[in-house]
């Protein structure tokens, strides 16, 4: 008895229950080999897909024997259908050739005694080719206000849908045959419910009738200092309603909301407080605070004295415990900083203006002016470089204790020079230039004012 029952299931095709699902794919092309877009590929299990722009299609989840039938208004197909078996190896290259109505379908089967299936693929009994046409229109509410994001359907999906723009307008090209147009948007019904057309028309308009109590919300996105954040994305119920972007001042507005809506703000490298705001009625104060996520940045600057002389070896301290030193040109740079950082220069016997500075963004230029510490008094040095032959000689004045450059001067055409703001014990050295090979003396040392700091140029 068990053997008979088993044999019954095998013979009646119930073996499909034990087969794994499979997929099939193929192409719909015209006689020139061009792909046919938006043709319906119908399967005997009730499923269907549309062909892509190149005419290709693919369907998954098939099981057992399947009859595949292509359909598109204005065309017949060869073959008119295709029988696919679970055991067929050729499941990924099923080709249908589309022929305009009235042409030879290319089907080699005997059609003298029966229907070749082309009638169900043709809307024109006279065999003439359908002409392509264009439809367009606008969607407005009863007050004449434009309604955006309305989906416009054509023949219940035979042609791809379009969506209305901000001004409520829409347009659809490459339609054929008689087309039923229907508008759809959650929270609305439309008058008329449908429009049926078969030629171009630019006034396929619908009136949107609200089924909900709509309201408007607005607000601002700003940082912790109150500065508006531009191009932050405001979302509503995780995409149930279309999003909006903040303007240059951080302001935003959204209309046509209904029911209880959860609002969020989004922008790369920011978090927001609060994370979400629920609304269910008109509100013009839906505000978010944007908190920038800390990103590493670089700052730099120079240290010079009041005569714009670079000060090397100044220690630049940061409140994160790190430091860098100025180079010979008084320049310093620090990378990898995050958040607000206090920068403080430090060097024995010097004071700085400003004493410190707070930085918080990339390429913040941070310069300081160095001055002698309060226990030093300025004095003036001056003199002449003899036999300079009109050359402008640079005079360097360096601190004797550590050779730090604290002042300088340049001789005039007569060789005279003067430097103010000198302090402490210094060494004065004229610099070799041009044909000059040296000076007598080579340098000199001073701890107070002097008007006869003289040198003779040697050649």
BELWO-V224243 format. One line per field, one symbol per residue. psi: psi as a letter, one per 40 degrees, with the letter a starting at -180 (. if undefined). Layout:
psi: ???
//
This chain:
psi: dddddddddddeeeeddeiiiiiiiaihiaeeeiihifihhhieeeiiiiiadeeiihhifihahhhhhihhheiiihidihhhidehdgeefhhhhhhiheiheeheihedeaheeddeehehdeeihihiihiiaihiaeeehihifhhhihffediiiiiiadeeiiihifiiahhhhhihhheiiihidihhieiihefgiihhhheihiihiiaihiaeeehihifihhihffediiiiiiadeeiiihifiiahhhhiihhheiiihidihhieihhffgiihhhhhhhiihiiaihiaeefhihifhhhiieeeiiiiiadeeiiihieiiahhhhhihhheiiihidiihieiifhhgiihhiiideiiiihiiaihifefeihhhhhhihddefhheiiihiadeeiiihifiiahihhhihhibeheaihidiihieaihefgiihhi.
//
